[in-house]
Amino acid sequence: MPLIAIDGAEIFYDVTGPAGGPAVLFSNSLGTTLEMWDRQARALAGRYRVIRYDTRGHGRSTTGSGDLTIERLALDAAALLGHLGIDRAHVVGLSLGGMTAQALAIHHPERVASLVLMATAPYLPPRENWETRAATVREKGMGAIVDAVLARWFTPAMAQTDPAALAHLRGRFLAVDPEGYAACCLAIAGMDLRPRLGDIAVRTLVVAGADDPVTTPAMCGDLARAIPGAGCEVVPGSAHILNVEKPDEVNGLLAAFLAVHAPTDAARDAFQAGLSNRKAVLGVEHVQRSLQNAGPFAMPWQDFITRGAWGEIWGDPTIPWKTRSMVTLAMMIALHREEEFKLHVRPALKNGVSLEELRSLLLHAAIYAGVPATNAAFRWARDVLGSELDAVAPAQPRD
């Protein structure tokens, strides 16, 4: 059984996926085990090295001695990565796992390549609530709070949409060591990461459940605004344990984020090839501006078009770039796509299209796309090229 001794405790972990793939570390929520990430692991393990572990005092990990703090839990994550020979990982955490991930990025920044923080917060008062919950499970066991906790974890629809997952999480919760659970409650009670959020210097995505009563979308929005450059997504129809309630939606967000910030070797090569073609056709300044202005929300789109349109299509040598430019302009006329037509006019000239050929293309489009479309295209061309069009040779009269 894979166990590592860290600071007086034994931490259980699981690793799956290709050894050479980018490392993705998952940290679980309070009252759960690493199995909460089963569907995410299945979705990602084909391309990524997926590492999951049971937080101290949960599942097969022991609690150890002494008081627990979020910083100590972050040290567990850092030590596990070191044990596995992983310099840096893309870290995904939910609730307590998200708190651990924040602390890891703050106190061990050399270990973190990017962050996905789900249903979490840097500070979750009042302290008395956590102290009361810790005292309750120590005195009465996990069954004393299970119903109240699960009511916050999932929307009422979960009982109908995925009763098996609900039953599994309930069973895992009841099996958690009350002392370990209580120790983690007190770690949350004493936590306040807010003063250090501005120190987080990696790409970060914050994800909230639309119906989460614990870490609400508004709270997650506040967290995203406090971390430089962070993005925020809200998953509809989900409460606190949103990755279990809406696995497909969460997997889609993770896949898009990791495709950009944790590309595999093949994806990285495709992106670089596409980036080279894109810069060559559209110009370095335009492409750099598009990438810099994308932000976390639009960066997956930039990655997609760079790899797909510019890497695979423009990178296909079957059709010369001059021909591709003319085909692109013709389709933009037919579809009345002014912005894209203007974007491709000057690159078309750079790819060898003459002003005479451009004019002939516009006239040709009038036959197949209509006079109004070509009338607009002549105006767009003038907007971009201005007086340069005056240098075009007069059309030769037909006999």
Secondary structure, 3 states (H helix, E strand, C coil): CCEEEECCEEEEEEEECCCCCCEEEEECCCCCCHHHHHHHHHHHCCCCEEEEECCCCCCCCCCCCCCCCHHHHHHHHHHHHHHCCCCCEEEEEECHHHHHHHHHHHHCHHHEEEEEEECCCCCCCCHHHHHHHHHHHHHHCHHHCHHHHHHHHCCCCHHHHCHHHHHHHHHHHHHCCHHHHHHHHHHHHCCCCHHHHHHCCCEEEEEEECCCCCCCHHHHHHHHHHCCCCEEEEECCCCCCHHHHCHHHHHHHHHHHHHHHCCCHHHHHHHHHHHHHHHHHHCHHHHHHHHHHHHHHHHHHHHHHHHHHHHHHCCCCCCCHHHHHHHHHHHHHHCCCHHHHHHHHHHHHHCCCCHHHHHHHHHHHHHHHCHHHHHHHHHHHHHHHHHHHHHCCCCCCCC
